[in-house]
Amino acid sequence: MGSVRNILRNLASMSGLRVCPKTGRRVFTRGKGRVFRPLYILIGLAALVWHLVRVLPRPSRATYPCQRVAGPIAWSFLASLLAWPVALLTSRRAQSFLRERRYVLAGFAVVLALGAVSGGLVASALKSDAMFTAEAKNSPIGVARGTFPGRVVWCYDPAAATWDGSTGYWWEDRWNSQTAVDAMMSSGLKELTGAATDAAAWDALFRHSNAERGRGENGYQAGETIAVKINLNNQGSGYACTDNHPDASPHMVLALLRQLVNQAGVPPASIVVYDAVRNIPDKIFNKCRAEFPQVVFLDATGTNGRTPVQWTGVVIGYGTSVWPDGSPCGQSIPKLVYQAAYSINMALLKCHGTAGVTLTAKNFYGTINGREHWYIQARSRTMPLYNPLVDLLGQKNVGAKTMLFMIDALYGTSGVDHPPKRFQWAPFNNRWSSSLFLSQDPVAIDSVGTDFLVSEFNSSYLVNADNYLHEAALANSPPSGTVYDPEWDGIRLKSLGTHEHWNDNVNRQYSRDLETGSGIELLFLASADLPTDSDGDGLTDGWESQYFRTLTGARPGDDPDGDAYSNLDEATAGTDARDAMNFFQAAAVEAGEGGVLLRWNSAAGRTYRVARAAAPGGPFVEEPDDIPATPPQNTWTNPAPAASGFYRLGVQ
């Protein structure tokens, strides 16, 4: 019992608790820590207040250098405040049990006291990214895929998703802009392929897919079928939808169909939209069928205008024959999917209670006739671990013929059956994710999706969620040692794409963005008038997106086109910092019968001021009113000035 008593004495002494030798009462003393303890309390309290005041209004500030210092101090201080009272109470109770010779209870109390102390000491050391990633940031693995290898395009428009969070349903027309969704789809496809038009973008996608599969560098051929896998995991047994759990957006599905029919030239009857194990609800079917009545909608029930699933025989081989939960993965897929020449995977941006994330790889679970849940539950397993999602990504009739991977992220969320969650990091700033992601590399796009979910939700679901990404990126020689051969033809899979994690939650840069490696390239597209400023450098996210395809890559003092106007100058004016001939200036100054007319190129969201002087050196007198922008050009007339003069034009 002597060792237990020593532990209890040490716990008490660590807190400054002493027993008075005269009275026997417990008192707090000021021993060697008489300077340290008040200083620790002062610093901890100041760090906590500073961290809360700065970060709560704008979560993206958590990655600022000052907050990276203040944050751990603040939270360790808070953890210690909570831990030490528990430790003191349990240690006192343990001593009481010892005096009463109740040794078992005393032992439990000691364990609780030690647990409280250790919890307070290590709480600040828990970092979310350390929980989810085993490799260093910006350390790509695997072989990037795509016309532009490793490219992922992120389109964002807050006008696309505007649900108020309580009225009706998120998927209703009144809360979603079809125009904005169509525009994101169009700009994303062109940016992904480097094409000038939507039609050229689709041609590039078809040709790349065929070349990758040894079908020649051919475009789309008449009679070829395209299967579109959407995610309807929350849809119940019927066709009505009376909940707000995110499934495939009707507006995103319609935008894709418009592209395939009107831009790619695919006949509607050659398109199969499906989820083989769920029902396609009326909210999607009715909207899309009204515009494209010949499109085939394939689902689990196959009534009310939908087509029922007919399954193939065995077409998929898995890297294991042992299924610990007794529920093996299905080896059959729908016949219409098997017969399709191409596939498109439209996933969602959601955490998943079993798999950690449900992105493009997990979306293929709606293609097979049986699903297992032991191997995909990586958070409760020891990495590395075999994952059947890798077999699906590499199988020639499933992932290998997928020409385009997409994440419908209009309303991302923290769990499968959770309602939409507002995202906090800039540029979202407590709005819906309102985004679309596109890539030809399934590993790259799921890596990006995982980083977004980790940064926003930091859920326990997400521990080891990137296990399958490691396995897929290194499918030819995976960490688990599995032989991935989904055709069972003796030929192992090659790398299925590239995986890495971004540098931080503010800059969101990968190795190709930083020009440090051959992994992922993340291009950001947003409307030019997006006013947020993720890194607080004075350059709006909309302007950086328009000219640099990034949120934080441009520096305000740089002058990349050498026209003597800095990025900050050009961002203020809304001009192109990459073009030396595109800068803010008066396009024309003309004298006429009505006075002097000024004409200049203008940009949305700007206001202008005109000042006049009699001599070049001034003094200039400003006109009283601001002049709002009327893009692409503004005109202003000074009616019948009394005398000739000089004009100065300003923008803000």
N, C-alpha and C positions, 0 to 999 in steps of 0.2 A: 504493500500500500504506500510505501515511501515514495516510489516513483510517481504515483498518481498525485500525491500531495505536492510534489515538486512541480509537476505540470500546472497544477492549480495556482501555486504561488507565482510561477512565472507569468501565467495569464494575468494575474492581478497586478504584478509589478509592471508589466508592459503597459498597463493602462494608468499607472500612477496610483493605484489603490494600495493602501497600507493598513496595517492594524496597529493602533496606538498601544504601546506597551503598558501604559498606565490604566487606560479605560477599557481596552479590549475592543473598542469600536473601530469600524472601518472608516478611514479618512483618505482624502486625496492629498498627495504631497507634491512638492515642487523639487524633485531631486535634480538629476543631471539634465532633465528635459525642460527646465524652467524657461529656457529661451526657445527651444525647438517647438514645443507644443503650441504655445500661442502663435508662433510664426506659421506653423503648419495650418492651424485653424484659419488664420488671416488669409494666407495664400490660397488655401482650398476654397474658402468662401468667396473670395474675390474671383477666382477662376470660374467657379460655378455660376455666379451672377453674370460675369462677362460672357461666358459661353451661351447661357440661355438668352440673354438680351440680344446677342448677335445672330444666333443660329435659328431660334424659333421663328422669327419673321421670314428668314430666308435660309432654308436648310443647306443650300449649296455652299454657304460660307463655312461649313464644317471642314472643308478641305483647304481653307486658307491657311497659310503657314502659322499665323498667330493662334488659330483655333486648333491646329494639330498639336500645339503645345498646351493650350488651355484645356482642351477636351479631356485628355487622360487625367490631368490633375483634378479637374472638376468631378469626374465620375468616380475616381478612386477616393476622393474626399467624401463624396456622398455615400459610397459603399462602406467606408469605414464608420461613418456616423451610424449606419444601420447595423453594422456587424458587431461593434464593440459592446453596445448595451446587451445584445443577446449573449455575447461571450461572458460578460460579467454576471448576468443573472444565472446562466447555466453553471458557471464555475462556483458561485456561492451555493447553488443548490447541490452541486456535487460534493462540496465539503460537508454540507449538512447530512447527506446520505452516508458519507464516510463515518462521521461521528455516530450515526445510528447503525453502523455495520451493514448497510444495505448496498453491498458492493456492486451488484449488477446494475442497479439504478444509477449509482455513482459513475460507473463506466459509460453508460449511455449519455449522461450529462457531460462528461469529459469530451466524448466524441462530438457532441453538438457544439460545445464551446470551441473546440479546435476547428470544426467545420466553419463556424461563423467567422473566426479569425482568418482562416485561409481564404474564405470567400471575399472578405474585405481586402485582403492583400492582392489577390489576383484579378479582381473584377475589371480593373482598368486595362488589363493586358489582353482582354478578349477582343480581337479585331474580326469584323465580319469577313473580310477578304481572306484572312488566315484560315477561317473555318471551311471555306469553299474551294480554295485553290491550293494545290500542292506545289505548283511551279511559280517561278518569279514572273512578275508582270512583264508584258512585251517580250515573252520568250516563246515564239511560235514553234509549233511542231506540225508534222504532216506536210502534205503538198497541196498548195492552194489551187483551186479550180475556177474555171470561168473564162470568158472572153478577156476580161481583165482579172487575172487570178486573185482570189481572195476578196474581191470587191463586194461590199454590202452597202446598199443605198438606204438611207433613212429619210423618209419624207414626213414632214410634220406641218400640220395646219390646224391650229386650235379652232378654226371655224368649222371644221369637219364634224366635230362631236361636241354638242352644246347642251346635253341633258342637264336639268337642274338638280338631279340627284334624288328626287322624290316624286315628281309628278309623272304618272303614266309609266311608260317603259323606255329604256334607253334606245331601243331600236326603232322607235317611231320616226316617221318622216319629219315631224316638227322639230326633232332634236338632232337631225343629221342632214348635212348638206351634200346632196348627190353631186353637185357641181364641184365642191372642194375635193371629194373623194375621187371623182373622175380625173381631176387635175393632178392629184398626187400620183395616181396610177400612171398617167401619161408621162409626167416628168421623171418619175422613178425608172420607168422602162428605158427611156432615152439615156438617162445618166448611167444606168447599169451597162448598157451595150455601147455607149459612145455614139449612138445614131442620132441623126438630125430629125427624124420623123418617127412616129409611132409604128408605122408600117415597116420601116427599115429596122427598127428595134426587134420586132417579132421575127423578121427574116433572119436577123443575126442569131436569135435564140434557137430557131429551128436548125439552122446550119451548124451551129456549134454542137447541139445535142446529137445530130446525126453523125457528125465527124467523130465525136467522142465514142460513139457506139459502133464505129466501123460501117456506117450506112452511107458513106460518101458525104461530101459537103453540099448536101441538097437542102433546099428550103421545103416548105410545106407542100405536099402533093395532094391533089384531089382524092377524096375517099379516105384519107387518114383520120383516125379518131383521136380525140384528146380527152383524157380523164382528169377531172378536177376534184381533188380530195379536199373537202372542207371539214371543219371541226364542229361537231354538234354533240359533244360529250354530255351536256346537261339536258338535252332534249328528252322528254319522257316518252311514254308509249303512244301518245296521240299526236295530232298535228297542230293543236292549239298551243300557244305559248303565253303563259300567264305569270312568268317570273322575270326577274332582272339578272339572272345568271348569264354572263357573257358566253355566247356561242358565235358562230360566224355571222358577221354583219350582213344584212340584206343589201345594204348599199355597196359594200365592198364586193360581194358576189356579182351584183349587177354591173359594177364598173369593170370587172374582169370579163364578163360576157360581152359587154360592149366593145372591149378591146379585141377580143378574139374574133368576133363577127365583123365588126366595122373596120378594123385596122389590119388584123392578120389575115382576113379573108377566109376564115373557117366557117363552113355552113353550120347553122345552129343544130341540125340533126346529127352532126359529127362531134358534138360536145356532150360529155356525160359528167354531170355534177353529182357527187355521191358522198355518202357516209354509210358504209355497208352494215353497220351494227347499231345505227340510230335512225330516227325518222327525220326527214327534211320538213321543218315546220312551215305552216302557212305564211309566216312573215317573210320567208325567203321565196318559197314556191310561187306565191301569188304575185309578188313584185316582179320576179324574173320571167314567169310564164306569160305575164301580160305583154311583155316586150319581145320575148323570144319563145313562142309557143312550141317550137320544134325541139328545143333543148331537152335532153333526156335527164330526168331526175331519178336517181337510183338510191333506194334506202331499204331499211330492214323490213318494213311492212309491205310496201309496194301497192298501196291503194290510193284512192283520191287523186288519180293522175300520175302518181309515181310508178316507177318500174321496180318489181321485186328482184332481189338478188338471186342469181344462180351461181353456185360456187364451182370452181374448178376442182380437179383432183389435187394431189400433192405437187406443189411447185416450189416450195421454200424449204431449204434445209437449214438447220440451226447448229450452232457451235457446241451444243450440249444435248445429251439425251436424258439428263437428270433434271427434273423439275421439282424442287423441294416443296413447293406449295401444292403439288398435285394437279396443277392446271397448266398444261403445256401451251406454248404459243401455237396458233393455228398455222397450218401449212397450205391452206387454200385461200384464194383471192377471188373476187367477183370475175365472172367470165368476160364481162364488158371491159373491165380494167385490164385483164390479161390480153385482150384483143387490141387494146388501144396502142397507137404508135408512140404517143407521148403522154406524159403526166405533168400536172401542175399541183403543187402542194401548198395549200393556203391554210396555215396554222394560226394559232392565237398566241397572245402574250400573257401567260398565266403561270403561277406557281402550281405545283401538284403535290398532294399529300403523300403520294407514293413515290413518284419518279423525281420529285424535286421541282422540275420544270416540265411543262407540256408545250413543246415547240414543234418544229417540223418533223423531227424523228418520231416523237411520241404520237404525232398526228396519224402516222401510218398504222397505229393500232386499230384504226377504224377501217382498215383494208383487209384484215385477216379474220378468220372464223374462230379465233380463240386467243385469249390474252393471259399471259402470266404476270405475276406481280412480286415475285421474290427477287429476281435478278435486277429488276429496274429500281428496287427500293435501296438505292446506294447508301443513303444516310445511315442505315442500320447495318451495313456490311463493311468489311475491310477492303479498301481499295488496294490494288486493282481488282476488278471484278468483271467477269463475262457479262455482256449485255446484248440481248436479242435485238435491240434497236439497231445495232450495227449490221446485223444480218439483213434487216429490212432496208436500211439505207443502201446496201450494196447489191441487193438482189435485182436481177436484170429486168424483172417485170414490175418492180415496185420503185425503189429509189433510183436505180441506175437509169431509168428512162424518164426521170423527172427533169424537165427542161428548165423549170423555174420554181424556186422556193420562195415563199412569201410568208410574212407574219402580219395578219390583220390585227393591228394594235390600236384600233379606234378607242376601245375601252379595256385596257389591261387591268389585271386584278391579282390579288394575293393568294387565290386558291381556286380549285375547280368549281366549287359551288358557292363561291363568294360573289357578291355584287361587284360592279365596277369600283375601283379604288382610284382616287385622284393621286397623281404623281407629284412629288414634291421638288425634286431637283430641277434646276433651270434646264431648259426653257419652259418646263411645265408649270412650275410655281403654283401648285395646288389646283391644277386643271387635269382633265382627262388626258391620257397618253396620246390620243388623236393622231396616230402615226401609221405608217405603212413601211415595212422593211422588205427588200427584195435582194435576191442573190442567186447565183448559179452554183454556189458552194454551200452544201447543207451544214457542214461543220462550222463554217465561218458565221453563217447567219444565226445558228443556235448558240454559238459562243457570244455573239453580240446580245442576243435576247437574254441569255443567262446573266450577263453583266448588268443589264438594265434591271432585271428582277432582283438581283442581289443588292444593287444600290438602293432600290426603292423600298424593299420589304424586309430584307435581312431576316428571313423566316428560318425556323429550324428545319423546314422542309428542304431547304437548299443545301444542306450539308452534303458534300460529295456529289452534288447534282451534275458536275462536269465529268463524272467518271466515263460516261458513254462517249463524250467528246474526245477524251484521251484515247479510248479504244478505237474510235472511228478514224481519227487523224492518223493513227499508227496501226491501221487494220492489217497491214502486211506483217507487222511484228508487234502486236499490242502488249501493253504492260501486263495483262493477265496471262499471256502465253497462249490464248485461245487461237485455234485455227479457224478463222472465219472463211467459210466456203459455202455460201448459201445456195449454190447450184449443185453441191455435192458432186462436182466434176474433178476434184483434185486440184483445183486452181484457187489459191488463196486470194482474197481481196487485196487490192492495192489501197494506198491511202485514199480516204474518201473526202479529204479536204484539210483545211488548216485550222488549228485551234490555238488561241492565246487569250489572255485577259488584258483589258485596257489599262492605261497607266493610272487613271484615277477617275472619280465620278464627275468631275467638272470638265476636264479636257477631253475625256473619252477618245484617246488616241491609241491606235494600234501601230504595229511595227512598220507597216507601209506608210502610214500617215507621218510617222517620225523619220522615215527613211533609214531605219536601223535594221530592217529584216524583211523577209519575204512571206509574211503572214497575212494578216487581215488589213484591208483598207476600208475605212468607214467614211462614206460621203454623206454629208448632211444637206438636205434640201428643205427650204422653208420659204414662205412668202417674203418678199423683200421688205415689207413693212412690219415684220415681226419685231416688236420693240424691246424684248428682253435682252439682257446682256449677261450671259452666263459667268464670264470671268471678270466682270466689272472693269473692263479696260476702255470703256467709252465707245467701243465698236458694237453695234447691235447685232444680235444673232441673225437677224434677217439679212443684213448687209454682208456679214461674213459668209453666210450660207450662199448668197447669190454669187459672190465673186471668188470665194476660196473653198466652198464646199466643206466648211468646218464651223464649229462653234467657237473655237478658241485659238485657231492656228495663226491668225494674222496679228501682227504687233502694231500698235497705234502709231509709233514713230517711224516705221519703215516706209519706203517709197519704191515699191517694186518696179514701177514703170518709168522712174527717173524723170518725172515731169515737175519736180519741185513741190508737189503736193503730197503730204503724208497720207497714210491710210486713214488717220483720224479726220483730216481735211476732206478726203474723198467720201468717207462714211457720212460725214455731216451733210455733204452736198448730194449724196446718193449717186455718185459717179463711179466709174470702173477704175479701180486702182491698178489694174493690169494693162491698161491701154493709155499710152502717153497722149493720145489725141482726144481722150475723153476726160475732161475736167470742167469745173464750173466756170462759165464765162458767158458774157452776153453774145448771143448769136447775131444780133443786128441792132443798130441804133439808127433810126430813120426820122427825118424831118418831113412833115407833111402839112396839109391844110388844117388838120385837127390838132396839131401839136407835135411833140416828139414821142415816137413810139420805140419802146424797148422790147426785145424778144430774146428769150433764153430757154434752153432745155431744162425741164424740171423733173423732180422725182416725187413720188407719193410720200405723204406725211411730212413734207417740208413746208416752211413758210419763208417768205422773202421780204426784204425791205429795200426800198430805193431811197437814195440820198442825192441831193443836187448841190453843186457849188458853182460859183462864177469863175473860179480859177482852179487849175489842177491840184494845187496844194490845199484847197479848202478856204474857209471852213465849209464843211458839208452840212446841210440841213436835211434831216430825214423826213420823208413823207409820214403823215400821222398813222397810217393804217398798215397792218401786216397784210401781205398778199399770199393767200393760200395757193398751194400747188394745183395745177391743172394739167397733169402729165398727158402727153410727153412734152408739151411746150406751154410756156406762159407768155402773155403779152401785157404790157402796161403802157398807158399813154399819159403824158403830161400835157394837158390841153393848153395850147397857145402860150408857151412860156414867154415871159416879158423880154428875155434876152437869151442869147446862146449861153450854154453852160456845159458843165461836166457832170456825169452821173456815176454813182457808185452802187453796185448791186451786192447785197449780202444775203446769206442763207442761214437758217437755223433749224 
